[in-house]
């Protein structure tokens, strides 16, 4: 299923995508959090939505709604750096040391943004960059999860753009500041449940800026698979339902181009992942 959060006439709700329609879930699911986690955290809710069929009361044309960030209050929003072999190669050519273990950092929850919302160019930033990423939503929590069992803990997948202020990223070895400006975590356009994505390591991923293709790769080139990532993280912390993980970006980031090509006000960035969908955001001047 494709599960989305949306707004219509100033009201927010959650629903299931069926073709060019969204089927509102409010009639069959108690929306306590007001986002897709209300569904992912409940087997009963998932079962009810699977049975939900279009009718005149619950079907809304997609072109009449605004798709919002599907999950807005995760307990954790974590991202993995340097996790594609082609990205490692471009970093190596630039003289950047390649880490020998997984390098995780926080994106603060406050940076979460909608799949088609504007991204603000902060007045205090000078080098704004993009990173196309496959996102993972944890469905079943756990600690000390084995690699063999890790994908059983995934609820679904989404498209993300890890917008990065490279100058602020360089100021702190944790990277968190440069990765967490408001609006710099667009995700969506919905959550695709795992039954539609049998292998997260077999997805094509692309990013374009103003129609120019900048990143084109496959999740098969990840250094650490999604299963390895979950197993590694769970050695440190209990993963909770609704936690969001970003799994790394492939080659083609702006800072690695010759000369570097950073984002400017007016640029439109589109990220696509086969089998999931796309997000598209415009860079605007911070007011």
N, C-alpha and C positions, 0 to 999 in steps of 0.2 A: 504493500500500500504506500501511497504518497500522502503524508499527513502534514497539513499546513495550518499556520495561524494567519488570520486575515482581519482586515478592518473594512467596515461598510457603514457609511453615514455616521462615523464617529464611534461606532461600537466594535469591539473586538470579539472574535470567537475562534474556534478551531474546527477543522473539517477534513474530509477525505477528498482527494482529487479523483474525479471520474471524467476522463476526456477533457472537455472544455468547461466543466462545471466543478464546483466545490460543494460537497454535501455537508451541511452544517451538523456538527456532532452534539450540539447542546441538548438535543432531545433524548439522546441515549447515553450521554457521558456527563458526570458531574465535573464541571470545570473549576476546580478549586484554585489552581495556580494560574489559570488563564493562558496556558500555552500547551504545546504538544506533549510535554512531560505528563500532563494529566492522563493521556492515553497510554504512553509508553510504560508508565509505572503500574498499570493495571491490566491483568490478563482479561478480566471481564470487559473492560473498556475496549481493548483490542478486538475481542470476539464480537462485541456489539457493533463496532464499526465495520468489521469484515462483512457482517450481515446487512448493513445499511444499504438500501437500494434507493435510487433516485425517485423522487416524487415532487409534486407541485409545491410542497411546503418546505422541503429541505435543499432543493437544488438551486444554486446561484451561479450565473455565468461568471467565469473567471475574469472576463474583461470588465466586470462591474465592481470587483473588489480590489483592494490593495493587499498584496502578500507582504506579511511582516516577518521579522525574525521568528523562526518556529519555536525556539526556546530562549527565554529572556532572563531567567533567574537560576542558572546552573550553580551548583556549589563550587565547581571547579571549571576553569577554562584554561587548558594547558596546551602547549604547542611544542613540537619537536623541531630542532634546528638541524640543518645539514643532513638530510635523510634521503637524498636521491643520488645515485652514482654519477649522473651527468652534472648535477649541481656541485658535487664534490670535485669533479674534474675542473670545472670553471673556477672554483675557489682555489684549487691547487695551482693553477696557472697564474692566479693573482697573488700567490705567495701566502695564502691563508692556511694555517695548520688544520688538518683534518682530524676531528676528534676520534678517539678510539672507543668511545662508549656513547650511549644515547645522551643528548644534551637537551634537557627540557627547560622550559621557562613558562611563566604565567603571562597570559593576556588577562588583564583585569576585566571582570564581568561587565563593568560600566562601558566598555568599548563596543559591546555587541550592537549591531546595526542591522537594518532590514536588507533584504536581497536586492532591492532596487532603490534604496535611499541614497541621498547624497553623502559623500565623504568630505569632511571638512579639512582644509589645508591649514593647520595651525600657524599662527603668526610667528611662533617661536621655533618653527621647523624650517630647515633649509634643503633637506634631501629626502623627499618622500618617495617610497618605492612600493612595489606590489609583490605578492607571492601567492600564486594559485595553489590551493590545498584541498585535499580530501578531508572532510570532517567526519568524526565518529561520535555517536551518542551512546553512552553506556546505558544498558537496559537493566541488567542484573548486577547488583553490586557485589563486591568481594575483595578479599585480601589474599595475597600469595596465590594468585591465579596462575595455573600452568599455561604454557604456550598452547598445548593441545586443547585446552578448554576455553581459551581466551575469547574466541569468536562467539561462543555461547553467551557471553556477557554483553554483546553488542545489540543495541535496539535498532540502529539504523545509521544511515549515512547522509551527508549533505555537502554542498559546495561552499567553499570559504575563500576569502581573500585576506591574507595576513598582511594588512597594510602596515608598513614599517617606516618609521622616521629614523633613517640611518645615522643621522648626527646624534640623536638622543640615544639610540641603541649603543653607539660607541662610548657614551659617557658612563655606562654602567655595565659591569661584566655579567649581570643577570639578564640583560636585554629587556627586562620588563617595561621600563619607562618608554623605550622606543617602540614598543609593541602595543601600548595600551591607551593611546590618546582616544578621547571620545570619538565615536563613529568609525573607528579603525578596525572593527571586527564584523564586517558584513557576512552574514550566513544565510543559507537557504537553498533554493527557493522554498523548500519543504524538506521533511525527513522522509527518506525512502527506506522502508523496513527491509530487513535482511533477506526475506524470502525473494526479493527482487534483485538482490546483489549477492549471488552465491559465492563470488570470489572477489574480495576487495583489492586483490593484487592483479587484477586483469581489467583495469579501467583506463581509458584514454583521457588525458587532462590537457586543457588548452587555456591560454590567456592571451587576449589581444588588447591593445591600447589604441583607441580611435580606429579600430578595424585592422591595425597592423599586428600580425601574429608575433608574439614575443616568447611565449612558452608553449611547447608541445612535447608531451612525453607520455609515459605510461606508469601506473602505479606498480607495475612489475619491476621497475628500476629502483624501488625503495631499498635502501640499505637494510633497514629493520622493518619487517612486515608489521601490519596492524596487530597481529597476534603477539609478536615479540614486544611491541610497544606496551600493550596492556599487561602482559606478564611482568615486564620490567617495572612499570609504574606501581603495580600492586605489591611489589616487594617493600615499597616505602609507605604507601598510603592506602587506605580503604577507598576503592572507587565506588561512587554512589550513582544510583539511577539518575539520569539527566546530566551527568558530567559530560563536558564537551572536550574532545581531543582533536587537535590539528596535527596532521601526520607528516608535515614537511613539504617543501616545494622543489620542483625540478629546475633544470638550468634555464637561463634566460632572464634572470632578474636584472633590473635596471642598473644596479651598482656594478654588475659584472660586464656590462657592455663596454665597447671601446669606441668613443669615450663613453663614460657612464651616461645613462639617459634616465633622469628622474621625472616624476610626475609633475604636472603643472595644473593650475586652475583651468577648468574646461575640458580636461582629459576625461574620456569615458573608458572604463576598464570592464571587460567582460570575461568571466571565468566559466568554463564549461567542463563538465565531466559526463562522459557517455553513461547512459543508464540512470542518471540522476537529474540533470537539468543544467540551468545556468543562472548566474546572478550578474547584474550589470549596474555599475555605480559611477556617478559623475563626481569629479573633484570640484569643490566649490570653495570660495574664500570664506574663512571663518569670520563670522559677524561678531 
